[in-house]
Amino acid sequence: MELLKQRILTDGVVKEGNILKVDSFLNHQIDIDLLNEVGKEFYRLFGGEDLTKIVTIESSGIAIAAIAAQYFHLPILFAKKAQSKNIDGEVYSATIRSYTHGNDYTAILEKKFLGPSDRILILDDFLATGKAQRGLLEIARQAGAAVAGIGIVIEKGFQGGGDALRREGYNLQSLAVVDEMSPQGIVFRDL
Amino acid sequence: MELLKQRILTDGVVKEGNILKVDSFLNHQIDIDLLNEVGKEFYRLFGGEDLTKIVTIESSGIAIAAIAAQYFHLPILFAKKAQSKNIDGEVYSATIRSYTHGNDYTAILEKKFLGPSDRILILDDFLATGKAQRGLLEIARQAGAAVAGIGIVIEKGFQGGGDALRREGYNLQSLAVVDEMSPQGIVFRDL
């Protein structure tokens, strides 16, 4: 997605430790007009699938899933991190290693919202090692829900998580894949 | 907002400990069509203000702020909880007591995204004691940003936090105010 790549080149900042900061437009401050274009692109890629729900994980995926869901006319569902007094009943859960925060956390999703009759699209802002996405796949497996696709805004291709999921047969589409990055520049994969 | 009140009566569940669960349509699973109506209503209430940004706090506020922001054509900014490797530089911060989780957390927002030239609208899903909103007000105060208004989807009026903020002069508008609730029923305030 050319508009997105241009925005990453203009406003993205590469930091030590393989961090690509896009917090001025994607995951701290959010440019909603850009997100609408992202949502339309996900609809172009996955709109032909017979989907029941869009699933993401808090927090950075929520705005993306919400804006995209308007084009699909589907509800969104976001997995929550850790426990809350507000989560009761039976939940699906998966332990996820956070690359960003450097710790483990548990993602939970109430069972009543996802089941074998669901066919979901997973959306998220970033994919690096793929740990968060594998957490959502585990939750889908527990639910018996089918995963029709995985849509990612920015994939850090050089970390390999995306290609591993593709090799396993998932229909993973990323709007921008960064194959190399350094403070000197960013190289995108030709899609 | 009648549509919202009807939805709360249909799908909301009152639980022990003053918990009103609306997780089937507002903050776990999200009905995006309803959220669009919520966004339009916030625009009706605050669209006349000269705003620069919409500010919320992760996680439940994000979808609401993102959908509403489309009507305002403004960027959103969400305060994050606790520390992350991805947050660097100078941040504004406020300690917030979570009613839902029963613990304290720190909300942070990078200084570069908010300053004295900003005039913000704060949006959130719930207001009970008002602790989260006061955290965002504290962050706005540190930034020198003006707060033009506070928009809340559901206010638990009987907990008093909303009326305290109104007495202090804030332009706080809630789309539904619950003045009484029990497993037997919910009484809304006439707005």
Chai-1 contact restraints between the chains, C-beta under 6 A:
chainA,res_idxA,chainB,res_idxB,connection_type,confidence,min_distance_angstrom,max_distance_angstrom,comment,restraint_id
A,Q29,B,P75,contact,1.0,0.0,6.0,A-B,restraint_1
A,Q29,B,L77,contact,1.0,0.0,6.0,A-B,restraint_2
A,Q29,B,F113,contact,1.0,0.0,6.0,A-B,restraint_3
A,I30,B,I76,contact,1.0,0.0,6.0,A-B,restraint_4
A,D31,B,P75,contact,1.0,0.0,6.0,A-B,restraint_5
A,I32,B,A69,contact,1.0,0.0,6.0,A-B,restraint_6
A,I32,B,Q70,contact,1.0,0.0,6.0,A-B,restraint_7
A,E58,B,S59,contact,1.0,0.0,6.0,A-B,restraint_8
A,S59,B,E58,contact,1.0,0.0,6.0,A-B,restraint_9
A,S59,B,S59,contact,1.0,0.0,6.0,A-B,restraint_10
A,I62,B,I62,contact,1.0,0.0,6.0,A-B,restraint_11
A,I62,B,A63,contact,1.0,0.0,6.0,A-B,restraint_12
A,A63,B,I62,contact,1.0,0.0,6.0,A-B,restraint_13
A,A63,B,A66,contact,1.0,0.0,6.0,A-B,restraint_14
A,A66,B,A63,contact,1.0,0.0,6.0,A-B,restraint_15
A,A66,B,A66,contact,1.0,0.0,6.0,A-B,restraint_16
A,A66,B,I67,contact,1.0,0.0,6.0,A-B,restraint_17
A,I67,B,A66,contact,1.0,0.0,6.0,A-B,restraint_18
A,A69,B,I32,contact,1.0,0.0,6.0,A-B,restraint_19
A,Q70,B,I32,contact,1.0,0.0,6.0,A-B,restraint_20
A,P75,B,Q29,contact,1.0,0.0,6.0,A-B,restraint_21
A,P75,B,D31,contact,1.0,0.0,6.0,A-B,restraint_22
A,I76,B,I30,contact,1.0,0.0,6.0,A-B,restraint_23
A,L77,B,Q29,contact,1.0,0.0,6.0,A-B,restraint_24
A,S84,B,T100,contact,1.0,0.0,6.0,A-B,restraint_25
A,S84,B,H101,contact,1.0,0.0,6.0,A-B,restraint_26
A,K85,B,T100,contact,1.0,0.0,6.0,A-B,restraint_27
A,N86,B,T100,contact,1.0,0.0,6.0,A-B,restraint_28
A,T100,B,S84,contact,1.0,0.0,6.0,A-B,restraint_29
A,T100,B,K85,contact,1.0,0.0,6.0,A-B,restraint_30
A,T100,B,N86,contact,1.0,0.0,6.0,A-B,restraint_31
A,H101,B,S84,contact,1.0,0.0,6.0,A-B,restraint_32
A,F113,B,Q29,contact,1.0,0.0,6.0,A-B,restraint_33
